Amino acid sequence: KRLALKLAYKNDSDAYERLAQLNESDHNSTAYRIRIALNEQNWPRVITSIKDLSSENQKLEKWQYWLARAYQETGKPIQAHELLSQLSTKRDFYGYLAADRLNREYQLSDNPIEVTAEEVADIQNHKEFRVAYEFRMLDREKDAKLQWWHALRQLDKNDYPVAAKLAQQWQWAEIAIFTVAKVKYWDDVELRFPLSYSDKIQENAALQDLNPVLLYGLIRRESAVNKDAHSPAGARGLMQIMPNTGKQIAKDLNERWAGKNSLYDPVKNLKYGSYYYQKLLNQFNGHYALALAAYNAGPHRVKKWLPDEAIPADIWIETIPFRETREYVTTVLVYAMIYQQRIHSDELTMADLTREVRPLIDVASN
């Protein structure tokens, strides 16, 4: 199994058969078989492999989308249309891809949490939450966050959505997002996708000739709108910029490098992050998904992942070797489309964001 998965990771032509010969096939090995078949655009194998998944996993939006695509490619338009119709009602990457294929509008599925002013006031008047508020007003952000999570543990879980609305009222976007996530409530779109830093996002988008929804999507995925975010690898701030990258950007912009902690400044972070994403876009011929993959995994890796001949972007994204980067790209793309609806724009479609992926020589020549 380890050998088969290693071959699959390298897109070896023997990997599909080796994986198919496993006595006990789990979701991971079957998913690799599907991705190998997708990479080869062997649609009958895609169908066979998806049907080898457990009945529960077959129902996942991802595999329903690929089954629909395989039906389209193997002369089964009725079955494909039925699956795509069901998917097109979803607010996720595969739902929006399905909507594009049917020329339908993207669904926002916004269902805000319903709470009364009295319920919010009751939570706010708890001593533990008052302390969190005082810490925040004193700019003791770290203490405020620790106190918030301590206060939250004193509540019944049924009151977590009310607490999330309280955090939203305090314009504490990151805390509101993570609080509501604890009860897996995903449909309060305004709470989960705040328009924080909108002036600076619009300003930097205009400066770099970017659509602002891409910056919104990047910030939401990278830091959940937390200007003090710090990753284990050392990335900092709203757009999670590594210090070495920040230093190089400062040099490119003829600015004095003020040190790694300057990346916690949201004004500087947005300026540097938007510049860097535009730089990657230029490097990858304006291809949004490739630039996002490069933002996450580095441009050197993305160049190695480019195909020998042009392939549809949905296939390229699904077959990115790194799971983290695969999920990163799909998440930022769908977040961008959600933010586009939040700011009442319709400039981009998922098709614009997922143009055909071309070989390295074609990318390098532009």
C-alpha positions as a printed Julia matrix, in Angstrom:
366×3 Matrix{Float64}:
   0.0    0.0     0.0
   2.82   2.42    0.88
   4.5    1.69   -2.46
   1.23   2.18   -4.35
   0.55   5.5    -2.62
   4.11   6.67   -3.3
   3.66   5.88   -6.99
   0.31   7.68   -6.93
   1.95  10.75   -5.42
   4.4   10.74   -8.33
   1.59  10.23  -10.88
   3.24   6.99  -12.0
   1.3    5.16  -14.74
   1.35   1.91  -12.71
  -0.19   3.47   -9.61
  -3.84   2.92  -10.55
  -3.44  -0.86  -11.04
  -1.37  -1.23   -7.89
  -3.98   0.6    -5.83
  -6.75  -1.49   -7.4
  -4.96  -4.69   -6.28
  -5.02  -3.8    -2.59
  -6.88  -6.37   -0.54
  -8.32  -3.71    1.74
  -9.04  -0.4     0.07
  -9.73   2.62    2.3
 -11.02   6.08    1.38
  -7.51   7.48    0.95
  -6.31   4.83   -1.51
  -9.57   4.95   -3.48
  -9.38   8.76   -3.62
  -5.89   8.42   -5.08
  -7.25   6.05   -7.72
  -9.87   8.62   -8.66
  -7.25  11.36   -8.91
  -4.97   9.2   -11.06
  -7.89   8.48  -13.39
  -8.72  12.19  -13.48
  -5.13  13.09  -14.29
  -5.28  10.63  -17.21
  -8.84  11.82  -18.04
  -9.83   8.15  -18.07
 -13.5    8.75  -17.32
 -14.67   5.1   -17.15
 -12.02   4.54  -14.46
 -13.24   7.64  -12.63
 -16.75   6.15  -12.5
 -15.48   2.72  -11.41
 -13.3    4.19   -8.65
 -16.02   6.49   -7.28
 -18.39   3.52   -7.08
 -15.74   1.66   -5.06
 -16.07   4.29   -2.31
 -18.34   3.6     0.65
 -21.94   4.71    0.08
 -21.4    7.49    2.62
 -18.29   8.85    0.87
 -19.93   8.61   -2.55
 -22.41  11.24   -1.34
 -19.7   13.82   -0.66
 -20.08  16.88   -2.94
 -16.56  16.38   -4.3
 -17.22  12.88   -5.63
 -20.74  13.72   -6.78
 -19.23  16.49   -8.9
 -16.62  14.19  -10.43
 -19.2   11.5   -11.08
 -21.28  14.12  -12.91
 -18.23  15.21  -14.92
 -17.51  11.59  -15.8
 -21.11  11.06  -16.91
 -20.82  14.16  -19.11
 -17.68  12.78  -20.73
 -19.11   9.29  -21.28
 -22.36  10.24  -22.99
 -24.73  10.21  -20.02
 -26.07  13.78  -20.0
 -29.29  13.02  -18.1
 -27.47  11.46  -15.13
 -24.91  14.29  -15.21
 -27.58  16.99  -15.24
 -29.39  15.43  -12.29
 -26.25  15.39  -10.15
 -25.17  18.88  -11.2
 -28.65  20.25  -10.42
 -28.44  18.91   -6.88
 -24.91  20.24   -6.42
 -25.71  23.7    -7.79
 -27.76  24.49   -4.67
 -24.63  24.21   -2.46
 -22.45  27.06   -1.22
 -19.11  25.41   -1.86
 -16.45  24.96   -4.54
 -18.11  22.02   -6.27
 -21.55  23.62   -5.99
 -20.31  26.74   -7.73
 -18.53  24.72  -10.43
 -21.8   22.83  -10.99
 -23.74  26.1   -11.16
 -21.35  27.35  -13.85
 -21.9   24.21  -15.9
 -25.66  24.74  -15.75
 -25.42  28.51  -16.19
 -27.14  29.08  -12.83
 -26.6   31.67  -10.14
 -24.38  30.83   -7.17
 -26.3   30.11   -3.99
 -25.35  32.07   -0.88
 -27.7   30.12    1.42
 -27.61  32.91    3.98
 -29.53  32.05    7.14
 -28.45  34.44    9.92
 -28.54  33.34   13.54
 -31.72  34.64   15.12
 -31.16  36.05   18.59
 -32.9   38.76   20.58
 -31.26  41.87   21.97
 -32.13  40.56   25.45
 -30.28  37.28   24.84
 -27.16  39.13   23.68
 -27.37  41.54   26.62
 -27.66  38.63   29.05
 -24.4   37.11   27.75
 -22.7   40.5    27.71
 -23.58  41.07   31.36
 -21.85  37.88   32.51
 -18.86  38.89   34.6
 -16.49  36.75   32.52
 -17.52  38.46   29.27
 -17.31  41.92   30.84
 -13.7   41.16   31.75
 -12.96  40.1    28.15
 -14.46  43.38   26.94
 -12.36  45.42   29.37
  -9.17  43.67   28.25
 -10.07  44.46   24.65
 -10.69  48.12   25.39
  -7.27  48.26   27.04
  -5.69  46.82   23.84
  -4.68  43.69   25.74
  -5.78  41.5    22.86
  -4.08  38.29   23.98
  -5.61  38.54   27.46
  -8.98  39.38   25.92
  -8.93  36.24   23.78
  -7.88  33.98   26.64
 -10.63  35.47   28.77
 -13.21  35.03   25.98
 -12.54  31.3    25.64
 -12.62  30.95   29.43
 -15.96  32.78   29.51
 -17.34  30.67   26.68
 -16.63  27.46   28.6
 -18.97  28.69   31.33
 -21.91  28.71   28.88
 -24.19  25.97   27.68
 -23.34  25.14   24.06
 -26.82  26.25   23.01
 -25.74  29.79   23.93
 -22.61  29.76   21.75
 -24.43  31.3    18.74
 -25.58  34.16   20.98
 -21.99  34.69   22.11
 -20.89  34.7    18.46
 -23.38  37.48   17.73
 -22.02  39.39   20.72
 -18.48  39.12   19.3
 -19.84  40.29   15.96
 -21.38  43.34   17.66
 -17.99  44.07   19.21
 -16.52  43.91   15.66
 -14.31  41.04   16.82
 -14.5   39.14   13.55
 -12.04  36.33   14.24
 -13.65  35.48   17.6
 -17.15  35.53   16.09
 -16.01  33.17   13.3
 -14.35  30.65   15.61
 -17.11  30.81   18.22
 -19.87  29.92   15.77
 -17.63  27.22   14.25
 -17.66  25.41   17.6
 -21.32  24.57   17.04
 -20.83  23.99   13.28
 -23.24  26.7    12.22
 -22.13  27.69    8.74
 -25.02  29.7     7.29
 -24.71  33.13    8.92
 -22.79  34.54    5.97
 -22.41  38.1     7.26
 -20.9   36.82   10.51
 -18.59  34.26    8.86
 -17.46  36.54    6.03
 -17.01  40.02    7.54
 -16.05  43.06    5.49
 -13.28  44.14    7.85
 -10.54  46.42    6.48
 -12.7   47.06    3.41
 -11.23  50.52    2.71
  -7.65  49.24    2.71
  -8.6   46.14    0.73
 -10.26  48.27   -1.95
  -7.31  50.66   -1.98
  -4.7   47.92   -2.43
  -6.83  46.05   -4.95
  -6.96  49.22   -7.07
  -3.23  49.82   -6.62
  -2.37  46.29   -7.79
  -5.13  46.04  -10.41
  -6.73  43.14   -8.52
 -10.34  42.28   -7.95
 -10.87  42.94   -4.21
 -12.78  39.69   -3.71
  -9.52  37.78   -4.16
  -7.94  39.74   -1.32
 -11.01  39.19    0.85
 -10.83  35.45    0.12
  -7.11  35.28    0.88
  -7.44  37.18    4.15
 -10.41  35.1     5.28
  -8.57  31.84    4.6
  -5.13  32.93    5.82
  -5.97  34.59    9.12
  -9.76  34.64    9.61
  -9.34  38.45    9.61
  -6.96  38.42   12.58
  -4.22  41.04   12.19
  -2.18  39.33   14.92
  -2.27  35.84   13.37
   1.01  33.9    13.64
   1.49  30.47   12.06
   3.79  27.74   13.44
   6.03  28.31   10.38
   6.37  31.99   11.25
   3.94  33.64    8.83
   2.44  36.83   10.21
  -0.58  39.06    9.95
  -3.74  39.26    7.88
  -2.25  37.7     4.73
   0.21  35.46    6.6
   3.43  36.74    5.05
   6.7   35.0     5.88
   9.42  37.4     7.14
  11.82  36.53    4.3
   9.07  37.19    1.77
   8.24  40.47    3.5
  11.89  41.5     3.42
  12.07  40.82   -0.32
   8.83  42.73   -0.94
  10.21  45.72    0.98
  13.29  45.6    -1.28
  11.1   45.38   -4.41
   9.14  48.42   -3.23
  12.28  50.36   -2.24
  11.11  50.49    1.37
  13.14  50.11    4.53
  12.53  46.69    6.07
  11.23  47.41    9.57
  11.55  43.82   10.82
   9.27  40.81   10.99
   6.91  42.28   13.57
   6.02  45.08   11.15
   3.95  42.45    9.34
   1.4   42.63   12.16
   0.54  46.14   10.94
  -2.6   45.54    8.84
  -1.83  48.48    6.52
   1.64  47.16    5.68
   0.5   43.53    5.58
  -2.27  44.27    3.08
   0.09  46.34    0.95
   2.73  43.59    0.89
   0.28  40.69    0.51
  -1.59  42.25   -2.39
   1.7   43.13   -4.09
   2.94  39.55   -3.66
  -0.25  37.97   -5.01
  -0.14  40.22   -8.07
   3.52  39.27   -8.55
   2.51  35.59   -8.55
  -0.34  36.33  -10.97
   2.14  37.9   -13.36
   4.43  34.91  -12.96
   1.61  32.49  -13.83
   0.09  34.38  -16.74
  -2.81  35.82  -14.77
  -4.09  32.39  -13.69
  -5.84  32.92  -10.36
  -5.78  29.31   -9.16
  -2.1   28.79  -10.02
  -1.18  32.01   -8.21
  -3.14  30.86   -5.15
  -1.37  27.5    -5.17
   1.94  29.36   -5.38
   0.92  31.66   -2.5
   0.42  28.56   -0.35
   3.07  26.11   -1.53
   5.61  28.34   -3.29
   6.0   29.09   -7.02
   8.82  26.54   -7.45
   6.5   23.69   -6.48
   3.66  24.9    -8.68
   5.98  24.98  -11.7
   6.81  21.31  -11.04
   3.08  20.49  -10.86
   2.21  22.04  -14.21
   1.06  19.51  -16.84
   2.83  18.45  -20.03
  -0.24  19.45  -22.01
  -3.21  21.69  -21.28
  -5.85  20.28  -18.9
  -9.04  21.66  -17.33
  -8.31  23.59  -14.14
 -10.78  21.6   -12.05
  -8.75  18.46  -12.81
  -5.44  20.2   -12.11
  -6.68  21.51   -8.75
  -8.09  18.1    -7.75
  -4.76  16.41   -8.52
  -2.44  18.84   -6.69
  -0.14  16.49   -4.73
  -0.39  18.41   -1.43
  -3.73  18.0     0.3
  -3.25  21.29    2.16
  -2.69  23.22   -1.08
  -5.59  21.44   -2.8
  -7.96  22.47   -0.03
  -6.41  25.93    0.2
  -7.04  26.73   -3.47
 -10.64  25.48   -3.45
 -11.37  27.35   -0.21
  -9.99  30.72   -1.33
 -11.8   30.47   -4.67
 -15.18  29.8    -3.08
 -14.55  32.46   -0.42
 -13.83  34.96   -3.22
 -17.16  34.12   -4.84
 -18.97  34.47   -1.51
 -17.37  37.85   -0.94
 -18.33  38.89   -4.44
 -21.95  38.38   -3.45
 -21.35  40.16   -0.14
 -20.16  43.31   -1.93
 -22.9   43.02   -4.58
 -20.57  42.5    -7.52
 -20.74  40.05  -10.42
 -17.47  40.75  -12.19
 -15.96  37.26  -11.87
 -17.25  33.73  -12.28
 -15.75  30.47  -11.12
 -14.92  29.83  -14.79
 -12.77  32.99  -14.78
 -10.92  31.73  -11.72
 -10.39  28.24  -13.13
  -9.14  28.72  -16.67
  -7.41  25.86  -18.46
  -3.98  25.04  -16.98
  -1.17  25.04  -19.51
   2.38  23.6   -19.53
   5.36  25.38  -18.01
   6.7   26.54  -21.38
   3.4   28.32  -22.09
   3.38  29.95  -18.66
   7.04  30.96  -18.88
   6.66  32.48  -22.35
   4.14  35.07  -21.13
